[in-house]
Amino acid sequence: MSQHDTPLFTGLLEHIQKNPIQFHIPGHKKGAGMEPKFREFIGHNALAMDLINIGPLDDLHSPKGIIKEAQKLAAEAFGADHTFFSVQGTSGAIMTMVLSVCGPGDKIIVPRNVHKSVMSAIIFSGASPVFIHPEVDKNLGISHGITTESVEKALQQYPDAKGLLVINPTYFGISADLKQIVNIAHSYNVPVLVDEAHGVHIHFHDKLPLSAMQAGADMAATSVHKLGGSMTQSSILNVREGLVSPDRVQSILSMLTTTSTSYLLLASLDAARKQLATKGYELLEQTIQLANQTRYEINKIDHLYCVGEEILGTNATYDYDPTKLIISVKELGITGYDAELWLREHYNIEVELSDLYNLLCLITPGDTEYETSLLIKALRALSKEFSHQANKQAEVSVLLPDIPVLALTPRDAFYAETELVPFEQSVGRIIAEFVMVYPPGIPIFIPGEIITKENLHYIRKNLDAGLPVQGTEDPTLSYIRVIKEHKPIK
Ligand SMILES: Cc1ncc(COP(=O)(O)O)c(C=O)c1O
């Protein structure tokens, strides 16, 4: 078996070719029982591949055949001892990593700017998070990764932690010195769990940051669907043997996974692995060049700044992924969200995300100069449109509030007796729900934290800018759920 083979995808094609008479789910039976307009749009091939774990097609919950072979090839391609396919996105793989190392009362060291799936797993497990402050970039108004110094400090204080979770690279493509972080954690026998949602491709080109497996990490949850060419929701969990047990990982992943696993997603993982392993370097070389060329052109536009390698050199900015275009629009006197709406309305362009100050655009092997030249053209027009109000001062201050204090474990807060109080009157109370802007899905508040005026102001600013603030029971955020206080009876 070589990296040019696709045992799972090919096995499915061979099965489909036999055209078996199906008396099993899915009940649409190759689309025949489906609403015609939908069937026509999706097409025969996709519907014929929408199969289930019948004998010849193996079973993700206990792989012994074509899925096992496909996972083995993926492990070889990613430099892992074991690779597990996930049809629950990277969220499912992240929850598996956390639940594999933590139980009730255990400590896990995590950066505060983690994805909500990490906090969900902390609530499920009953573990206590030890938060590390990520390094904050005051110029861009974004958080980077954690520093080697803060990891050393956290481990000195909590050498009994059951795991250290690192986001590498961040959503914006910035990475820390992961190899050094792994060395420090391993000197305490603490396994390193990497949220590699935004870094499936970095393993396949030497001009990109080191991947989790290259850096010696113990586990990595990697979104093949985000930047690796597989279908949305398909991810992998890479495991290195030693500090974690692959058998436990398999059983926890299985506990969190649907029994009706999509073969479209699984086959797309197999095909994406083949492409990354056999053509990844060449495709990424072209992508990096295209992104660098685009960055250069954007930086020639008045009042816009596209981040490049000058960002490197701090303790948390050890390396970066040039295929991510972080475009700061703050000098134009508009928010990133305003820019997103403007580009949608005037140029039919959809960006990856926007925040108060920036746009994020991704360049992948799916792009050509046609798309990037349209982006450059649109950004030139955006700059022209708003240049009359541009703030030419070099420094436009950004707002990024302090991280709130944790008063209760997230699980205790989540299950405590709670009440709804008006948003503006919640200062000083302990929050019982998540508040986050999605994307990127990083919590502004997690259950158990003390609400501060400064953080409410930050939420209000995001709401006023039109950004998608989510997570609360009341979508309008007029009310917020807090831990009930029992006042003495007068
Ligand atoms: C940093 C980070 N981790 C994890 C995830 C979860 O990935 P998925 O959407 O595949 O569940 C995301 C998704 O945006 C993310 O940004």
The ligand as an SDF file (V2000), in Angstrom:
LIG
                    3D

 16 16  0  0  0  0  0  0  0  0999 V2000
   -9.1500   27.0470   16.9090 C   0  0  0  0  0  0  0  0  0  0  0  0
  -10.2730   26.1150   16.5390 C   0  0  0  0  0  0  0  0  0  0  0  0
  -10.3320   24.9090   17.1300 N   0  0  0  0  0  0  0  0  0  0  0  0
  -11.3160   24.0380   16.8390 C   0  0  0  0  0  0  0  0  0  0  0  0
  -12.2920   24.3370   15.9270 C   0  0  0  0  0  0  0  0  0  0  0  0
  -13.3770   23.3270   15.6790 C   0  0  0  0  0  0  0  0  0  0  0  0
  -13.2890   22.7450   14.4230 O   0  0  0  0  0  0  0  0  0  0  0  0
  -14.5740   22.0810   13.7190 P   0  0  0  0  0  0  0  0  0  0  0  0
  -15.3850   23.2160   13.1710 O   0  0  0  0  0  0  0  0  0  0  0  0
  -13.9860   21.1820   12.6810 O   0  0  0  0  0  0  0  0  0  0  0  0
  -15.3290   21.3150   14.7450 O   0  0  0  0  0  0  0  0  0  0  0  0
  -12.2710   25.5780   15.2890 C   0  0  0  0  0  0  0  0  0  0  0  0
  -13.3200   25.9320   14.3160 C   0  0  0  0  0  0  0  0  0  0  0  0
  -13.4550   27.0030   13.8270 O   0  0  0  0  0  0  0  0  0  0  0  0
  -11.2450   26.4960   15.6080 C   0  0  0  0  0  0  0  0  0  0  0  0
  -11.1970   27.7120   15.0590 O   0  0  0  0  0  0  0  0  0  0  0  0
  1  2  1  0
  2  3  1  0
  2 15  2  0
  3  4  2  0
  4  5  1  0
  5  6  1  0
  5 12  2  0
  6  7  1  0
  7  8  1  0
  8  9  2  0
  8 10  1  0
  8 11  1  0
 12 13  1  0
 12 15  1  0
 13 14  2  0
 15 16  1  0
M  END
$$$$
